[in-house]
Amino acid sequence: MDESDLRYLRRAVDLAARALAAGDEPFGSVLVGSDGTVLLEDHNHVAGGDRTRHPEFAIARWSTTHMSPRERAAATVYTSGEHCPMCAAAHGWAGLGRIVYASSSAQLVSWLDAWGVPPAPVRALPVREVVPGAVVDGPVDALAEEVRALHARFHGRS
């Protein structure tokens, strides 16, 4: 992981903070092309009731319409939290490249458990259990702590 990775990952965490400010769960993601161009940014939009409106899922769908298979494979998705199984599957089916995340699913599960938050209806799995060939980097300790603080605020634990 290099400085440009950290810059894009920082942006994903900023997008998670934007989601929280909008009253949504704090998740944010950035799709970056092989040349370093930011192609798409998004954050969670699940507060309206559609629990599938995750930024990683939106990125996977957008990429299949706007990028060639070769471009998708060379792209990187930077995200505040490791993909859930739904998003990991979309990532794999879209043929997207590397995933870089600030905090892992295991970290999120442990935080929520410690705060007494009921488990999600879908079990958290590492991306590689859903997409065995995925190239994955993370978590990043300093940013994971920021993500934990965002989730603490969302769940009223700050």
GUVO-298055 format. One record per residue (C-alpha): residue number from 1; x, z negated, y negated. Coordinates in nm, 4 decimals. Layout:
N
NUM/X/Z/Y $
...
END
This chain:
158
1/0.0000/0.0000/0.0000 $
2/0.1397/0.0978/-0.3403 $
3/0.0558/0.0477/-0.7081 $
4/-0.1932/0.3353/-0.7191 $
5/-0.3749/0.1851/-0.4179 $
6/-0.3993/-0.1450/-0.6020 $
7/-0.5277/0.0275/-0.9169 $
8/-0.8111/0.1997/-0.7277 $
9/-0.8845/-0.1168/-0.5315 $
10/-0.9025/-0.3131/-0.8581 $
11/-1.1600/-0.0588/-0.9800 $
12/-1.3675/-0.1170/-0.6646 $
13/-1.3665/-0.4909/-0.7357 $
14/-1.4672/-0.4185/-1.0973 $
15/-1.7604/-0.2141/-0.9647 $
16/-1.8571/-0.5079/-0.7419 $
17/-1.8638/-0.7262/-1.0538 $
18/-2.0836/-0.4642/-1.2220 $
19/-2.3247/-0.4802/-0.9282 $
20/-2.3383/-0.8596/-0.9600 $
21/-2.4039/-0.8331/-1.3343 $
22/-2.6979/-0.6037/-1.2500 $
23/-2.8383/-0.8646/-1.0112 $
24/-2.7172/-0.6978/-0.6943 $
25/-2.4850/-0.7974/-0.4129 $
26/-2.1225/-0.7574/-0.5265 $
27/-1.9858/-0.4513/-0.3498 $
28/-1.8143/-0.1551/-0.5130 $
29/-1.6331/0.1547/-0.3873 $
30/-1.4256/0.4451/-0.5170 $
31/-1.3631/0.7816/-0.3481 $
32/-1.0240/0.9305/-0.4359 $
33/-0.9092/1.2813/-0.3469 $
34/-0.5685/1.3584/-0.2011 $
35/-0.4395/1.4456/-0.5503 $
36/-0.5389/1.1047/-0.6910 $
37/-0.8530/1.2272/-0.8651 $
38/-1.1420/0.9803/-0.8668 $
39/-1.4286/1.1824/-0.7210 $
40/-1.7055/0.9237/-0.7086 $
41/-1.7608/0.5587/-0.7930 $
42/-2.0579/0.3482/-0.6913 $
43/-2.1742/-0.0063/-0.6306 $
44/-2.4505/-0.1718/-0.4308 $
45/-2.8106/-0.0868/-0.5159 $
46/-2.9904/-0.2954/-0.2518 $
47/-3.1710/-0.5354/-0.4872 $
48/-3.4648/-0.2934/-0.5075 $
49/-3.5380/-0.3436/-0.1378 $
50/-3.3593/-0.0493/0.0266 $
51/-3.0882/-0.2307/0.2223 $
52/-2.9119/0.0999/0.3035 $
53/-2.8056/0.1649/-0.0580 $
54/-2.4433/0.0662/-0.0028 $
55/-2.1746/0.2458/-0.2050 $
56/-1.9742/0.3432/0.1046 $
57/-2.2812/0.5101/0.2558 $
58/-2.3474/0.6960/-0.0706 $
59/-1.9861/0.8132/-0.0783 $
60/-2.0064/0.9435/0.2789 $
61/-2.3255/1.1363/0.2034 $
62/-2.1925/1.2765/-0.1251 $
63/-1.8680/1.3858/0.0378 $
64/-2.0436/1.6038/0.2967 $
65/-2.2095/1.8052/0.0200 $
66/-1.9221/1.8262/-0.2270 $
67/-1.6057/1.8370/-0.0166 $
68/-1.4711/2.0482/0.2659 $
69/-1.3882/1.8799/0.5974 $
70/-1.0194/1.9089/0.5103 $
71/-1.0691/1.7460/0.1686 $
72/-1.2714/1.4628/0.3242 $
73/-1.0028/1.3931/0.5819 $
74/-0.7375/1.3722/0.3087 $
75/-0.9443/1.1447/0.0819 $
76/-0.9320/0.7646/0.0569 $
77/-1.2198/0.5226/0.0107 $
78/-1.1298/0.2057/-0.1781 $
79/-1.3815/-0.0728/-0.1456 $
80/-1.4244/-0.4346/-0.2423 $
81/-1.5339/-0.5260/0.1099 $
82/-1.4680/-0.3775/0.4507 $
83/-1.7391/-0.1320/0.5540 $
84/-2.0381/-0.2692/0.7427 $
85/-2.1177/-0.0935/1.0746 $
86/-2.3695/0.1414/0.9047 $
87/-2.1165/0.2495/0.6424 $
88/-1.8319/0.2716/0.8931 $
89/-2.0422/0.5042/1.1088 $
90/-2.1291/0.7216/0.8063 $
91/-1.7595/0.7307/0.7129 $
92/-1.6657/0.8380/1.0644 $
93/-1.9385/1.1016/1.0937 $
94/-1.8442/1.2437/0.7510 $
95/-1.4815/1.2694/0.8610 $
96/-1.3470/1.0775/0.5636 $
97/-0.9857/0.9617/0.5638 $
98/-0.8264/0.6270/0.4943 $
99/-1.0172/0.3107/0.4004 $
100/-0.8562/0.0443/0.1803 $
101/-1.0470/-0.2799/0.1277 $
102/-0.9928/-0.5975/-0.0735 $
103/-1.1746/-0.8358/0.1632 $
104/-1.2544/-0.8090/0.5320 $
105/-1.5873/-0.8451/0.7092 $
106/-1.4468/-1.1496/0.8890 $
107/-1.3652/-1.3120/0.5551 $
108/-1.7148/-1.2425/0.4217 $
109/-1.8782/-1.3829/0.7346 $
110/-1.6680/-1.6994/0.7125 $
111/-1.7500/-1.7482/0.3419 $
112/-2.1226/-1.7016/0.3978 $
113/-2.1181/-1.9328/0.6989 $
114/-1.9369/-2.2040/0.4995 $
115/-2.2014/-2.1748/0.2259 $
116/-2.4885/-2.1975/0.4760 $
117/-2.6098/-1.8436/0.4081 $
118/-2.8088/-1.7069/0.7053 $
119/-2.6361/-1.4270/0.8968 $
120/-2.7186/-1.0631/0.8220 $
121/-2.9532/-0.8799/1.0602 $
122/-2.6636/-0.6521/1.1646 $
123/-2.3498/-0.8025/1.3142 $
124/-2.0341/-0.7579/1.1087 $
125/-1.7747/-0.5572/1.2987 $
126/-1.4298/-0.4424/1.1941 $
127/-1.4280/-0.0749/1.0945 $
128/-1.1988/0.0129/1.3858 $
129/-1.4584/-0.1164/1.6342 $
130/-1.7060/0.1370/1.4960 $
131/-1.4571/0.4174/1.4199 $
132/-1.1626/0.3676/1.6584 $
133/-0.9407/0.6256/1.4899 $
134/-0.9944/0.5006/1.1349 $
135/-0.6890/0.4454/0.9160 $
136/-0.7547/0.1112/0.7505 $
137/-0.5563/-0.1096/0.5107 $
138/-0.6647/-0.4537/0.3968 $
139/-0.7407/-0.7200/0.3110 $
140/-0.5427/-0.7813/-0.0071 $
141/-0.5168/-1.1564/-0.0567 $
142/-0.5214/-1.1733/-0.4372 $
143/-0.8202/-0.9412/-0.4655 $
144/-0.9988/-1.0996/-0.1680 $
145/-1.0077/-1.4250/-0.3632 $
146/-1.1742/-1.2443/-0.6552 $
147/-1.4289/-1.0910/-0.4173 $
148/-1.4972/-1.4369/-0.2691 $
149/-1.5661/-1.5671/-0.6198 $
150/-1.8142/-1.2836/-0.6843 $
151/-1.9995/-1.3609/-0.3608 $
152/-1.9957/-1.7321/-0.4443 $
153/-2.1666/-1.6547/-0.7753 $
154/-2.4202/-1.4275/-0.6066 $
155/-2.5092/-1.7017/-0.3581 $
156/-2.5121/-1.9761/-0.6223 $
157/-2.1973/-2.1433/-0.4927 $
158/-1.9732/-2.1231/-0.7993 $
END
